[in-house]
Amino acid sequence: MKIGITELIVVFVVALIVIGPDKLPAYAKKLGEALAAFKKVTADTTEEIKKSVAEPLEEMQRPLKEAMEPLKETEAEVRGNVDDLKASFRDIGKESPKGKAKEESTEEKESPETTEPVNEAEASEELDK
């Protein structure tokens, strides 16, 4: 909450009426001393909280963060390998333009082979041997 100029003027006028012009400087001095003491107490309390709570927490977190660094590196490597594996599975059955051109050139060079249809009984006999 911020106090503007008009609010300060209203407070000053009310204080001047209630306290009186002769006692106002003494009360203003006491208010200033009280605010300075309040600032000092809050600064000391903040420093004490940092020393007793924040610094020990940071010291406890430091080894955990150091232990997590290799795990994060390993995670990045594993994610990269998984992404590569997913990409290779997606590419299964798809012919690349280079691979297609190579197949066509090898088919033209090779002589056509004739294969005889094999009977299932003959195939099972050959497997038994």
C-alpha distance (Angstrom), angle and dihedral (degrees) to the residues before:
residue distance angle dihedral
M1 . . .
K2 3.77 . .
I3 3.77 123.9 .
G4 3.78 115.5 -141.3
I5 3.78 130.9 -152.3
T6 3.82 93.8 -95.4
E7 3.83 92.2 53.3
L8 3.81 90.6 50.1
I9 3.81 91.1 51.3
V10 3.82 91.3 49.5
V11 3.84 91.7 49.7
F12 3.83 90.9 47.2
V13 3.83 92.7 50.4
V14 3.84 92.5 47.3
A15 3.82 90.9 47.5
L16 3.81 90.4 48.4
I17 3.82 90.9 52.5
V18 3.82 96.6 43.0
I19 3.81 100.7 39.0
G20 3.76 99.7 28.4
P21 3.76 131.7 -126.8
D22 3.81 95.8 -87.5
K23 3.86 96.6 54.0
L24 3.84 97.3 36.7
P25 3.85 96.7 88.0
A26 3.82 91.9 52.0
Y27 3.80 92.3 50.0
A28 3.81 91.5 45.8
K29 3.82 89.3 53.2
K30 3.82 91.0 50.0
L31 3.83 90.3 48.2
G32 3.81 90.7 50.8
E33 3.82 91.5 49.8
A34 3.81 90.5 48.4
L35 3.81 91.8 50.7
A36 3.83 91.2 48.5
A37 3.82 90.4 50.4
F38 3.81 90.4 47.6
K39 3.82 91.2 51.9
K40 3.81 90.8 49.1
V41 3.81 92.7 50.0
T42 3.80 92.8 48.1
A43 3.82 91.6 47.7
D44 3.82 90.8 50.0
T45 3.79 91.8 46.9
T46 3.80 91.6 49.0
E47 3.81 91.2 50.0
E48 3.80 91.6 48.2
I49 3.80 91.8 50.2
K50 3.81 90.2 50.5
K51 3.80 91.6 50.9
S52 3.79 96.8 44.1
V53 3.80 101.3 36.8
A54 3.80 116.1 12.7
E55 3.81 100.1 44.0
P56 3.85 95.4 48.3
L57 3.81 89.3 48.6
E58 3.80 90.7 52.1
E59 3.81 90.4 48.5
M60 3.81 90.4 51.6
Q61 3.80 91.9 47.5
R62 3.81 95.1 49.7
P63 3.86 96.5 74.0
L64 3.79 90.4 44.3
K65 3.80 91.5 52.6
E66 3.81 90.7 47.8
A67 3.81 90.0 50.4
M68 3.80 91.2 49.7
E69 3.82 95.4 54.6
P70 3.85 95.9 76.1
L71 3.79 89.5 44.6
K72 3.79 91.3 53.7
E73 3.81 90.4 49.9
T74 3.80 90.6 49.2
E75 3.79 90.6 47.6
A76 3.80 90.6 53.2
E77 3.81 91.1 50.3
V78 3.81 92.5 47.5
R79 3.80 91.9 48.2
G80 3.81 89.5 50.9
N81 3.81 91.2 50.4
V82 3.80 91.8 47.2
D83 3.80 90.9 49.9
D84 3.82 90.0 50.4
L85 3.80 90.2 48.7
K86 3.80 91.8 49.5
A87 3.79 90.2 49.9
S88 3.80 91.6 50.7
F89 3.82 90.9 49.7
R90 3.79 90.2 50.1
D91 3.80 89.8 51.8
I92 3.82 94.1 52.6
G93 3.77 109.2 114.9
K94 3.76 93.7 13.3
E95 3.74 117.7 109.7
S96 3.74 119.0 -139.6
P97 3.81 117.1 -138.7
K98 3.82 90.6 -114.5
G99 3.79 93.3 49.1
K100 3.80 91.8 48.1
A101 3.81 92.0 52.3
K102 3.81 90.9 49.2
E103 3.82 92.1 50.5
E104 3.79 91.8 50.6
S105 3.80 92.4 50.1
T106 3.81 92.7 48.1
E107 3.80 91.7 47.9
E108 3.81 90.8 54.4
K109 3.82 92.1 49.9
E110 3.81 96.7 46.5
S111 3.74 120.4 79.4
P112 3.75 115.0 -120.6
E113 3.78 111.3 -98.2
T114 3.73 122.2 -146.8
T115 3.72 118.4 -139.2
E116 3.70 123.2 -165.3
P117 3.75 118.4 -137.7
V118 3.78 109.2 -107.9
N119 3.71 122.4 -141.0
E120 3.82 115.7 -125.4
A121 3.77 91.5 -125.2
E122 3.80 91.8 52.3
A123 3.80 90.9 48.0
S124 3.81 92.2 52.4
E125 3.84 90.1 48.0
E126 3.80 90.6 52.7
L127 3.81 90.6 49.7
D128 3.81 91.1 50.7
K129 3.79 90.5 55.6
